[in-house]
Amino acid sequence: MTKTLKDMRPVYVIGAGWHPYQNPSETSFVTMGLAAVRGALADAGIEWPEVQTAYVATALLPMAPGRPILRHLGASGIELVHIENASASGSAAFRRACIEVGSGISDVSLVLGVDKPLAPLVGAEALSGIRSLANDAIAPFTHFALLADRYAQRWGVSPDDIARVALKNHANGAKNPNAQRQKERSLEEILGGRIVAGNFTTLQCTPIGEGAAAVIVASEDAIRRLGVAGDKPVRVTGSAARSERVYADPGSFDATLTAETTAIALREAGLRPDQLDVVELHDAFTVEEVEYVEAMGLCEPGSAVPQLIDGAWNIGGRCAINPSGGLIAMGHPIGPTGVGQIGEIALQLRGAAGARQHAGARVGLAHMVGIGAVCYVHTLQRD
């Protein structure tokens, strides 16, 4: 019989830390990674020797970047695993740590995401020798620009209304000291930027950047033994991962994959979509947030934009979507992104998110897709 986290012992996030996401700079990946790990340890109130395993997520750095980072904390001899899974690298690493702690193999696990663009990004499929006729014509931003146009025509909304996703997320990012973009923007500024593809401007797309995020995953036994403060633990109640299949509508494969994976995670946690208070989702382009909100079941098909305009997805609205600023404002350095989402939700459920706090948040969901395509969804709840 297949087991889920629900069948294992309880797993908790007890600490989170970041090195702010930022434009490419001279800052070394070691400096960024150490800042995030030290922040997560301090937040949890534990010392490095208590960590038993470490998962390091990265998509852009050369082999084994965790080694030169973690050796500065002490050569403790713990198991060290590196994970690459495109944009979902951090989410995949987090799932592995949760399974390990839930199964009882270890009590305390570090999940670190760190990345820095050192060379042009090349996916393995481009080197597979199997060419697609559209490879040179449809880049990711072109694909999503076409999806945005299709969505607008199908549901009778304007591209300007879809751009309001960026309006909301830039406002959220302006409240986040770890965000790459920390400036609130007007709709006129967003629409008036440089065109990337279709109706997309640069401020409607995720920026290129670097940074780090870390979380500490622990068991109840470790929480008691280490004397972790009672306001810190946030339980991970659901974890699901799926990869792309063949779908009737190949144009919306990410949304269909999101619907499948979210349904599994919610079922595992015993939750309904309308019980979610906070959601961090993959919004590399504005239309993604619109499509994924609907795919998750947070609203009926075609109603995401009207509800966006009404403020349903704002901090303080029905469900805060991307209170961190999302990929559009928080940034998407790849390896850290999924880990940072978990950290943001942990802060929200602890009531510790400061100016971007969604009042009364008790249930959160983190979602990432990765090229290929893979999808990860985690649910977290405050006991």
C-alpha positions as CSV (number, residue, x, y, z in Angstrom):
1,M,0.0,0.0,0.0
2,T,1.3,3.4,-0.9
3,K,2.1,5.6,2.1
4,T,1.8,9.4,2.4
5,L,3.0,11.9,5.0
6,K,-0.3,11.4,6.7
7,D,0.7,7.8,7.4
8,M,4.1,8.8,8.9
9,R,5.0,10.6,12.1
10,P,4.3,14.3,12.1
11,V,6.8,16.6,10.4
12,Y,7.3,20.3,11.2
13,V,9.0,23.3,9.7
14,I,10.7,25.0,12.7
15,G,12.9,27.6,11.2
16,A,13.4,29.7,8.0
17,G,16.1,32.0,6.7
18,W,17.0,33.9,3.5
19,H,19.8,35.7,1.8
20,P,17.7,38.4,0.0
21,Y,17.0,37.6,-3.7
22,Q,18.8,40.2,-5.8
23,N,20.1,41.1,-9.2
24,P,23.2,39.2,-10.3
25,S,26.2,40.5,-8.3
26,E,29.7,39.8,-7.1
27,T,28.3,38.1,-4.0
28,S,29.5,34.5,-3.8
29,F,27.0,31.6,-3.6
30,V,28.8,30.6,-0.4
31,T,28.0,33.9,1.3
32,M,24.4,33.7,0.2
33,G,24.0,30.1,1.3
34,L,25.6,30.6,4.7
35,A,23.3,33.6,5.4
36,A,20.2,31.5,4.7
37,V,21.3,28.5,6.8
38,R,22.4,30.6,9.7
39,G,19.1,32.5,9.5
40,A,17.1,29.3,9.6
41,L,19.1,27.9,12.5
42,A,18.7,31.1,14.5
43,D,15.0,31.2,13.7
44,A,14.6,27.6,15.0
45,G,16.8,28.3,18.0
46,I,19.1,25.3,17.4
47,E,22.8,24.8,16.6
48,W,24.4,23.3,13.5
49,P,25.5,20.0,15.2
50,E,21.8,19.1,15.8
51,V,21.2,18.9,12.0
52,Q,21.4,15.2,10.8
53,T,21.0,15.5,7.1
54,A,21.2,18.3,4.5
55,Y,19.5,18.7,1.1
56,V,20.8,21.4,-1.2
57,A,18.7,22.5,-4.2
58,T,20.3,24.2,-7.1
59,A,19.8,24.4,-10.9
60,L,22.5,26.9,-12.0
61,L,25.7,26.2,-10.0
62,P,28.4,23.6,-10.8
63,M,28.6,20.2,-9.0
64,A,28.3,19.9,-5.2
65,P,27.9,23.6,-4.1
66,G,26.7,22.5,-0.7
67,R,30.1,21.3,0.3
68,P,31.9,24.7,0.2
69,I,28.9,26.3,1.9
70,L,28.3,23.9,4.8
71,R,31.9,23.2,5.7
72,H,32.0,26.8,7.2
73,L,29.5,25.6,9.8
74,G,31.7,22.6,10.8
75,A,32.5,19.2,9.4
76,S,29.9,17.2,11.2
77,G,29.9,14.3,8.7
78,I,26.2,14.4,8.0
79,E,24.6,13.0,4.9
80,L,24.6,15.7,2.1
81,V,22.4,15.4,-1.0
82,H,22.2,17.7,-3.9
83,I,18.9,18.0,-5.9
84,E,18.2,19.6,-9.3
85,N,14.7,19.6,-10.7
86,A,14.5,22.8,-12.7
87,S,12.2,25.5,-11.1
88,A,11.0,22.9,-8.6
89,S,14.4,22.0,-7.3
90,G,13.8,23.5,-3.8
91,S,10.3,21.9,-3.6
92,A,11.7,18.5,-4.5
93,A,14.4,18.9,-1.8
94,F,11.8,19.9,0.8
95,R,9.7,16.8,-0.1
96,R,12.7,14.5,0.4
97,A,13.5,16.0,3.8
98,C,9.9,15.7,4.9
99,I,9.8,12.0,3.9
100,E,13.1,11.3,5.6
101,V,12.0,12.9,8.9
102,G,8.5,11.5,8.7
103,S,9.9,8.0,8.2
104,G,12.1,8.2,11.3
105,I,15.4,8.0,9.5
106,S,16.4,11.3,10.9
107,D,15.0,13.9,13.3
108,V,16.3,17.2,12.0
109,S,17.0,18.0,8.3
110,L,18.2,21.2,6.6
111,V,16.8,22.2,3.2
112,L,18.9,24.8,1.5
113,G,18.2,26.4,-1.9
114,V,20.9,28.5,-3.5
115,D,21.6,29.7,-7.0
116,K,23.6,32.2,-9.0
117,P,23.5,32.6,-12.8
118,L,27.1,31.9,-13.9
119,A,26.4,30.9,-17.5
120,P,23.5,30.9,-20.1
121,L,20.8,28.5,-18.9
122,V,20.5,25.4,-21.1
123,G,18.0,22.7,-20.5
124,A,19.1,19.1,-21.2
125,E,16.3,18.6,-23.7
126,A,17.9,21.1,-26.0
127,L,21.0,18.8,-26.2
128,S,19.0,15.5,-26.6
129,G,19.3,15.5,-30.4
130,I,15.5,15.4,-30.8
131,R,14.3,18.7,-32.2
132,S,10.9,20.3,-32.2
133,L,9.8,22.5,-35.1
134,A,8.8,25.1,-32.6
135,N,12.0,25.2,-30.6
136,D,13.3,28.4,-32.2
137,A,10.0,30.1,-32.3
138,I,8.4,29.5,-28.9
139,A,10.4,30.5,-25.8
140,P,8.7,30.2,-22.4
141,F,7.6,33.8,-22.4
142,T,6.1,33.4,-25.9
143,H,4.2,30.3,-24.7
144,F,2.7,32.1,-21.8
145,A,1.9,35.2,-23.8
146,L,-0.1,33.0,-26.1
147,L,-1.9,31.4,-23.2
148,A,-2.7,34.9,-21.8
149,D,-4.2,35.9,-25.1
150,R,-6.2,32.7,-25.3
151,Y,-7.4,33.2,-21.7
152,A,-8.4,36.8,-22.3
153,Q,-10.4,35.9,-25.4
154,R,-12.1,32.9,-23.9
155,W,-13.3,34.6,-20.7
156,G,-13.8,38.1,-22.0
157,V,-11.2,39.9,-19.9
158,S,-8.6,42.3,-21.1
159,P,-4.8,41.8,-21.0
160,D,-4.7,44.9,-18.8
161,D,-6.8,43.0,-16.2
162,I,-4.5,40.0,-16.2
163,A,-1.6,42.5,-15.6
164,R,-3.3,43.3,-12.2
165,V,-1.6,40.1,-10.9
166,A,1.7,42.1,-11.2
167,L,0.1,45.1,-9.6
168,K,-0.8,43.0,-6.5
169,N,2.5,41.1,-6.3
170,H,4.7,44.2,-6.7
171,A,2.7,45.7,-3.8
172,N,3.4,42.6,-1.7
173,G,7.1,42.5,-2.7
174,A,7.4,46.1,-1.6
175,K,6.7,44.8,2.0
176,N,9.2,42.0,1.8
177,P,12.8,42.8,2.8
178,N,14.0,39.6,1.0
179,A,12.4,40.4,-2.3
180,Q,14.4,41.2,-5.4
181,R,11.8,43.8,-6.5
182,Q,10.8,45.9,-3.5
183,K,9.0,48.8,-5.3
184,E,5.2,49.2,-5.5
185,R,4.2,49.9,-9.1
186,S,1.2,51.5,-10.7
187,L,-0.8,49.7,-13.4
188,E,0.4,52.3,-15.8
189,E,4.0,51.6,-15.0
190,I,3.5,47.9,-15.4
191,L,1.7,48.2,-18.7
192,G,4.2,50.8,-20.0
193,G,7.3,48.8,-19.6
194,R,9.4,47.1,-22.3
195,I,7.4,44.5,-24.2
196,V,8.8,40.9,-23.8
197,A,6.2,39.0,-25.8
198,G,2.6,39.6,-26.7
199,N,1.1,41.9,-24.1
200,F,3.7,41.0,-21.5
201,T,6.1,43.7,-20.2
202,T,9.1,43.1,-18.1
203,L,7.2,43.9,-14.9
204,Q,4.7,41.1,-15.7
205,C,7.5,38.5,-15.8
206,T,9.9,37.1,-13.2
207,P,13.3,38.7,-13.1
208,I,16.7,36.9,-13.4
209,G,18.4,36.9,-10.1
210,E,20.3,35.1,-7.3
211,G,19.8,34.3,-3.7
212,A,19.3,31.6,-1.1
213,A,16.6,30.3,1.2
214,A,16.7,27.6,3.9
215,V,14.2,25.8,6.2
216,I,14.7,23.3,9.1
217,V,12.4,20.3,9.1
218,A,12.1,18.4,12.4
219,S,10.1,15.7,14.2
220,E,8.1,16.1,17.4
221,D,10.8,14.2,19.3
222,A,13.5,16.7,18.1
223,I,11.2,19.7,19.0
224,R,10.8,18.4,22.5
225,R,14.5,17.4,22.9
226,L,15.9,20.7,21.6
227,G,13.4,22.9,23.4
228,V,12.1,24.6,20.3
229,A,9.8,27.5,21.2
230,G,6.2,26.6,20.9
231,D,5.4,29.4,18.5
232,K,7.8,28.0,15.8
233,P,6.6,24.6,14.6
234,V,4.3,24.5,11.6
235,R,3.1,21.1,10.5
236,V,3.5,19.8,6.9
237,T,0.2,18.0,6.4
238,G,0.4,17.1,2.7
239,S,3.0,16.5,0.0
240,A,2.4,15.6,-3.6
241,A,4.6,15.4,-6.7
242,R,3.6,14.5,-10.3
243,S,5.1,14.7,-13.8
244,E,3.4,15.6,-17.0
245,R,1.3,13.1,-18.9
246,V,-0.4,13.4,-22.3
247,Y,-3.4,15.8,-22.0
248,A,-6.4,16.6,-24.2
249,D,-5.4,20.3,-24.1
250,P,-1.6,20.3,-24.6
251,G,-1.5,24.1,-24.4
252,S,-2.4,24.1,-20.7
253,F,-0.4,21.2,-19.5
254,D,1.0,23.2,-16.5
255,A,-2.5,24.0,-15.3
256,T,-3.8,20.5,-15.8
257,L,-0.7,19.1,-13.9
258,T,-1.3,21.7,-11.2
259,A,-4.9,20.6,-10.8
260,E,-3.9,16.9,-10.5
261,T,-1.1,17.5,-8.0
262,T,-3.1,20.0,-5.8
263,A,-6.0,17.6,-5.6
264,I,-3.6,14.8,-4.3
265,A,-2.0,17.1,-1.7
266,L,-5.3,18.5,-0.4
267,R,-6.8,15.0,-0.2
268,E,-3.8,13.8,1.8
269,A,-4.2,16.7,4.2
270,G,-8.0,16.3,4.4
271,L,-8.5,19.9,3.2
272,R,-10.8,21.7,0.7
273,P,-9.6,24.6,-1.5
274,D,-11.8,27.0,0.3
275,Q,-10.0,26.3,3.6
276,L,-6.7,27.7,2.3
277,D,-5.7,31.1,3.8
278,V,-2.4,31.6,2.1
279,V,-1.0,30.3,-1.2
280,E,2.5,30.7,-2.7
281,L,2.4,29.7,-6.3
282,H,4.5,29.7,-9.4
283,D,3.8,33.0,-11.2
284,A,6.8,33.5,-13.5
285,F,4.2,35.2,-15.8
286,T,1.0,36.9,-14.7
287,V,-1.3,34.5,-16.5
288,E,0.1,31.6,-14.5
289,E,-1.3,32.9,-11.3
290,V,-4.7,33.3,-13.0
291,E,-4.7,29.8,-14.4
292,Y,-3.3,28.1,-11.3
293,V,-5.8,29.7,-8.9
294,E,-8.6,28.2,-11.0
295,A,-6.8,24.9,-11.4
296,M,-6.4,24.6,-7.6
297,G,-10.2,25.0,-7.2
298,L,-10.0,28.3,-5.4
299,C,-12.6,29.7,-7.8
300,E,-14.6,28.7,-10.8
301,P,-13.0,28.7,-14.3
302,G,-13.0,32.2,-15.8
303,S,-13.6,33.9,-12.4
304,A,-10.0,34.4,-11.2
305,V,-9.6,37.9,-12.8
306,P,-13.0,39.4,-11.6
307,Q,-12.1,38.1,-8.1
308,L,-8.6,39.5,-8.5
309,I,-10.1,42.9,-9.3
310,D,-12.4,42.6,-6.3
311,G,-9.4,42.0,-4.0
312,A,-10.1,38.4,-3.2
313,W,-6.4,37.4,-3.6
314,N,-5.0,40.4,-1.7
315,I,-3.4,40.2,1.7
316,G,-6.5,40.6,3.9
317,G,-8.8,39.2,1.1
318,R,-10.4,35.8,0.9
319,C,-7.1,34.0,0.3
320,A,-3.7,35.8,0.1
321,I,-2.0,34.7,-3.1
322,N,1.7,35.2,-3.2
323,P,2.0,37.5,-0.2
324,S,5.8,37.3,-0.5
325,G,5.5,39.0,-3.9
326,G,5.6,35.8,-5.8
327,L,8.1,35.0,-8.5
328,I,7.2,38.3,-10.2
329,A,8.4,40.5,-7.3
330,M,10.1,38.2,-4.7
331,G,12.1,36.7,-7.6
332,H,12.9,33.3,-9.0
333,P,16.6,32.4,-8.5
334,I,15.4,28.8,-9.2
335,G,17.1,26.6,-6.5
336,P,15.9,28.7,-3.6
337,T,12.4,29.5,-4.9
338,G,10.4,26.5,-3.6
339,V,12.2,26.6,-0.3
340,G,11.5,30.3,0.1
341,Q,7.8,29.6,-0.5
342,I,7.8,27.2,2.4
343,G,9.5,29.7,4.6
344,E,7.0,32.4,3.7
345,I,4.1,30.2,4.6
346,A,5.7,29.2,7.9
347,L,6.0,32.9,8.8
348,Q,2.4,33.6,7.8
349,L,1.0,30.7,9.8
350,R,3.1,31.8,12.8
351,G,1.8,35.3,12.5
352,A,5.3,36.6,12.0
353,A,5.2,38.0,8.4
354,G,5.2,41.6,9.5
355,A,3.7,44.2,7.1
356,R,2.5,41.4,4.7
357,Q,0.8,39.3,7.4
358,H,-2.5,37.8,6.3
359,A,-4.6,38.0,9.5
360,G,-5.7,34.7,11.0
361,A,-3.8,32.5,8.6
362,R,-3.9,28.9,9.7
363,V,-3.6,26.9,6.5
364,G,-1.2,27.4,3.6
365,L,-0.2,25.8,0.3
366,A,3.0,26.0,-1.7
367,H,3.1,25.2,-5.4
368,M,5.9,25.0,-8.0
369,V,6.1,23.6,-11.5
370,G,9.4,22.8,-13.3
371,I,10.2,22.5,-16.9
372,G,9.8,19.0,-18.1
373,A,7.1,19.3,-16.6
374,V,7.0,18.4,-12.9
375,C,4.8,19.8,-10.2
376,Y,5.1,19.9,-6.4
377,V,2.4,20.9,-3.9
378,H,2.8,21.1,-0.1
379,T,0.2,22.0,2.5
380,L,1.1,23.4,5.9
381,Q,-1.1,23.9,8.9
382,R,-0.8,25.5,12.3
383,D,-1.7,23.1,15.1
